[in-house]
Amino acid sequence: MKIAVISDIHGNLEAMNRVLEDIKKRNIDKIFCLGDIILKGTHMKECLDLVRKNCEIVIQGNCDEVFSHDNFNFQNNLERKKYEWVRSKLEKDDFDYLLNLPKSYEFYMSGRLIRLFHATPGDIYGYVGNIDKLDNLYSLFLPSKYTSNKICDVVIYGHIHTQYMQKIYNRTIINVGSVGNSLDVIRNSEKDGNNKNTTCADYLVINGKYNFKDYADLSFEFINLEYDIDKELNSNTDNFEFESYSHELKCGKYRDIAKVKESLKKRDIDYNKI
């Protein structure tokens, strides 16, 4: 069986349609979504409708949760405007759906226990990047209140918008990247390659025996698809964060890299030495 795992669509309809088109061509059996369907791009409603129609499993992302509450705690006027803009794009049924999504899902595939979540097993707002301490990376395999009590073999998550795969302790960490907002936080003006290496619609394909507890062949394939970024941006005329959104889509560079630097600093990792 082939399973497509998508994440972090963020209202980018052009990228979402490109991914669904590719999934159909590959004769994928199931589609799982790791959340953050809304925010950033203007086509939140259309993307959410496509997820609800096509995805068998949908996990809650941090953006899905925080903007679906009626009692948002505003820190400033910009947050208020963002909240009001997001809320204007969706209906009550959409917010109810997003608030009731599960925070994890796990299954066996070719003998491996695979766990899906958005950011970390116990916190949809957490952050574990592709540069991190081993203890933080290992914590991704551990159970939480949202999972079974088992330590899993493979974790698949989203949130950081960067595809990567890493093996530690005979276990596998995979980030599927982002359908609609692919980024690379490891940037250096002297070392960077072509932005097009990042600015794709990304997802993952798992190929193996679904719900099979005996060991068998298993493969993971990263998919990177070109899509019409200008067409997507041309349909975002009402996006009040258009400038920063456009920069991210075209450059693949996170708008708030200072937040990433601060997160790494707390782990004694100096971003400036990367």
N, C-alpha and C positions, 0 to 999 in steps of 0.2 A: 504494500500500500504506500502511496505517496501522499504526504501531508504538507501543505503550504502553511507556514507560520508568518503572519504579517503583524506589523506594529506601527504605532506612531504615525498615523495617517494625517492627523492635524488639518483636516478640512481641505486637503489638496485633491481635488476631483480628477484633474488630469493625470496625476500620478496613480491614483487609485484605479482608474479605468485601465491604465496601461498594465498594471499588475494583474488585474482580473482577466484581461485579455490574454496575458502570457500564461497564467494558471490554466486557463481553458485549453490552450494549445498543448500544454504539457500533460494533459489528462490527469490532473491532480484529483485525488479522491475526496479529500477533506481540506477545509481551510479553518485554521485557528487564528484568533486575533488577540494580541497582548495589550490592547488598550491605547489610550490617548487618541481617540478618534476625532475629538473636537479641538478647538482653539487654533490660533495662528492663521490658517487659511479661511476664506469666507464660505466655502462650500461644506460646512459642517453637517447640515441636514442631509444633503445628498449622499455624503460619505457614510453617515450613520445608517441611512436607509439601505445602502449597499452592503454594509457589514451585517445588518440584521437579516438581510435576505440570503447572503452567501456563506456566512461563517457558522460553523457548527458549535464552536466554543468561543466565547468572548470573555476576556479578562478585564477587570476595571483598571484604568490608568489614573494617575493623579489628576490630570486635567479633567477627565470624565467626572471624577468625584467632586472636586472642589467647586466647579462652576455649576453643578447641578443642585446645590443647596440654595434654599431661599434666604438663609441667614448668613450671607457672606460678610466677613469682617473686613471692611475696607481700611487700608492703611493710608490711602491718598486718593486724589481725584482721578489719577490715571487708572488705578485699580477699579474704581467705580465705573469709569467709561468702558474699560475692557469687559467687566462683568455685564454691563447693560448691553453691550454689543453682542456678546456671546448669547445672552438670554434671548435677544431678539431674533436669533437665527433658528431656534429650536422651539419645540412645543412641550407642554407638560408631560405628555406620554414619553417623550424622548428623555427628559430629565429623570422620570421615574425608572425608566429602563436602565439608564446609566448608574443610578444610585444603587440598584439592586444586582449589579453584576458581581460575580465571584472574584476573589482576589488571587486565586490560584487554581490550577488544574494539573493533575498528574495521571500518568498512564504508563503502561509497559510497552516497549517497542523493541523487538528482537532481543529480549532478555534484560534490557536496561530500564530502570525506573527513571522516567523523564518528568521533570517538574517545570511547569510554566508559571510565570508571574510577570508583573510589569517592571518593578524596580528591584526589590529584594523580597525574600520570602515573607517577611513580616511587616513590611512598610512600603506602601506604594509611592511614598515621597523620599525613600532612601536613595543612596547613590553609591554604587560600586562601579568604578570605571575599568577600562582595559589597562590602565596603569594603576596599580593598587598593591597593598601589602598582601602577602599570602594569607594571613588570618582573615582579612576582609573578603578575599576571593573564596576561601574555603567556607565562609559563613553562608554563601549562597546555596550550598548543598544541605544545610541544616534545616530541620523542621521548625515550624512556627505555629501560632494559633490558627493560621489559615490553611495548614497542610496536614498530611498524615504525620505520624511520629517517626517516619523513616528518614534516614539519610539517603538522598537520591544519587543516581549515577550520572545523570545529565541534567543541567539546568539550562533553560532557554528563556531569555528575558529581553526587554526592550529598553525604553526610558532614556538611554544615553545616545541614541540615534547613530551609533557607530557599530558596524559589523566587525565581529572578531570571534575567534575560537581559541581556547586555551585548554591544555591538559594539565591537571595537577592531581596528585594522589590517586592515580588511576580513575579519575573522573573528568568530565568534560563540561566546560563552560562555553555557552554560545550566546552571543547577542545578535539578533536578527537584523539590526539596523532599523531604518525608518523608511516607510513607503513615501511619505510626503515631505520629509524635512531632514534629509541625510546630512550629517555633520561629521567633522573630524576635529576633536578638541586638541589633538597633538599637532600644533602648527608652529612653523618657523619660517620666516620670510626668506631665509637663505636656503632652506632645505625642501620647501614645499614643491610638490609636483603639480601637474595640471589639475585645476579645480574639477574638471569633468570626471576625474577618478573618484570623486566623492559625490557630486551632485546628480545622483541617480535615484530611481525608485528601487529600494532594496527589499528583499525578503529571503526567506529560507525554505528549502525543500528537504524534508526528511523522507528517506526511502527505507522501509524495513517491514517487519511483521508486526502489525498493530495488535495490541492486547495479547502479546505472545511472551511468556515468561522464560522460555528457553533461549539460550544465546543463539543468534543467527546473524546473517549479514546485515549491516546497517550503514547508511551513508548520509552525509549532510552536504548540501550544495547551496552556496551563496549565489543569489541571483541579483544582478545589477542591470537595471533597464534605463535606457535613455527615454526621456519624455519631453514634451514641449513646455518648457518652463515659462517662456514668454507668453504662451497662450494662457497658461494658468494665471500669471500675474495680470494679464490684460482683463481678466474677469474678476479681479480683486479690487475694483475701483472704490468700493466702500470700506476697504480694510483700513482702519484708523492706525494700524501699525505697519502700513505698507512698506515704508522705507527699510525697517529692520527685517521684515519678512522677505522682501526682495533680496536683500543682502545675503540672508541665510540660504535661500534657494539657489542663488547664482554663484556664491562663493563657497558654500559648504562650511561656513565658519559661524560658530555660535555667537549670538548677539551679546551675551553676558559672560564672556570668558573669565571675568574677575570672580564670578561665583564659583567656577570650576577651580580656579587657582586657590581660592580660600578653602574649598573642600579638600583639595590635595594637601594644602599646608597643614591642616588638622591631622593628616596622616604622616606628617614629616616628609612629604614629597615636594620638592622644589620644582615648580612648573618651568621656571626660567632656565633650568639645567637640562630640560628635555631636548 
